[in-house]
Amino acid sequence: MEIKHTALAGTLESSDIQFTLSKGTGVEINLDSQVEKQFGKQIRKVITDLLAEYDIKNVTVRAVDKGALDCTIKARLIAAIQRATDTQNQPNWEVLG
């Protein structure tokens, strides 16, 4: 799947995460997290795994984490992916299931 334009999802509120996705070369993840020392590896794994499920190979991901749980990370990233690929009305049920 290809990123068509820059998209944003999430907020900067406590226990949330904000994603900005844009076109890139390869997968680049820029993570700004209050809990990066403890959970940075897991946050990056959730992001990388979900991008792989959507077959996204060229993207720059900017993530500003405020202590989000994995389920919130996935939900926000799915919203950003759907916005960036113009597939809001065509959910990928295999990924969501």
C-alpha angles and dihedrals in degrees: 000000000000130000106237099184143348115288137183133206134170135028139258092243122124114282092018137098131216120213129196114188123191138163114285146156110261120339114310119178120193107188124189108183137160088214100039094125092056102032108012093107092052093046091052090048092053090049095045094046093050093048088052091050088055090044092236110160104163114052142119111218122197111190124183107190125196098182100297121175120237092258090055092047090053094046094050093045092049089052091049092047092050091049093046093049097039092240100122091125095042107063118195098235093188090062094040094048 
